Amino acid sequence: MAKGEKIIVDVERCKGCGLCVIACDKKILSMSKKLNKKGLHFVEWKDLKDCKSCAMCAIVCPEAAIEVYRDSRRA
């Protein structure tokens, strides 16, 4: 992940469906052992250094719980 890029997960909005985990071709997402306020496991990141900011995780999220911010100057 390049400098200035970030990923935000709204853990309270996440319902733990795991679609983002499946969609990530770098396999850096996993379901947390922790629970959110609804009692659901939410997604967390293993290591963002391998993230290419493709935003597939955000695209497939039915709850819009993931936001990906990337440098607009990148191709």
C-alpha positions in Angstrom: 0.0 0.0 0.0 1.4 3.3 -1.0 1.9 6.3 1.3 -1.3 8.3 1.7 -3.5 5.3 0.9 -5.7 3.7 3.6 -8.5 1.3 4.2 -11.3 1.9 6.7 -13.6 -0.8 8.0 -16.7 0.2 9.9 -16.7 -2.8 12.3 -20.1 -2.0 13.6 -21.6 -2.1 10.1 -19.8 -5.3 9.1 -22.0 -8.4 9.3 -19.2 -10.9 8.9 -20.3 -12.3 5.6 -16.7 -12.9 4.4 -17.3 -11.8 0.8 -14.4 -9.4 1.0 -12.1 -12.2 2.3 -13.0 -14.3 -0.7 -12.6 -11.3 -3.1 -9.1 -10.3 -1.9 -6.6 -11.9 -4.3 -3.7 -11.0 -2.0 -5.4 -12.9 0.9 -4.7 -10.2 3.5 -8.2 -10.2 5.0 -9.5 -12.4 7.7 -12.4 -12.6 10.1 -11.6 -11.3 13.5 -11.9 -13.4 16.6 -13.4 -10.3 18.3 -17.1 -9.4 18.1 -18.7 -6.1 17.2 -21.7 -4.7 19.2 -24.1 -7.0 17.3 -22.1 -10.0 18.3 -20.7 -10.7 14.9 -17.2 -11.3 13.8 -15.9 -8.5 11.6 -13.2 -8.3 8.9 -9.7 -7.3 9.8 -6.4 -6.9 7.8 -3.4 -9.2 8.3 -0.9 -6.9 6.7 -1.6 -3.9 4.4 1.9 -3.8 2.9 0.8 -6.3 0.2 -2.5 -4.4 -0.5 -2.7 -3.0 -4.0 -5.7 -0.8 -3.3 -7.8 -2.5 -5.9 -11.0 -1.9 -3.7 -12.5 -5.3 -4.6 -13.2 -5.7 -0.9 -15.2 -2.5 -0.8 -17.0 -3.3 -4.1 -18.3 -6.7 -2.9 -19.3 -5.6 0.6 -23.1 -5.6 0.7 -23.1 -3.4 3.8 -20.7 -0.8 2.4 -18.6 -1.3 5.5 -15.2 -0.9 3.7 -13.8 2.3 2.3 -10.5 2.3 0.2 -8.7 5.5 -0.3 -5.9 5.6 -2.8 -3.7 8.1 -4.5 -5.5 9.4 -7.5 -2.2 10.0 -9.3 -1.6 6.2 -9.4 -2.4 4.4 -12.7 
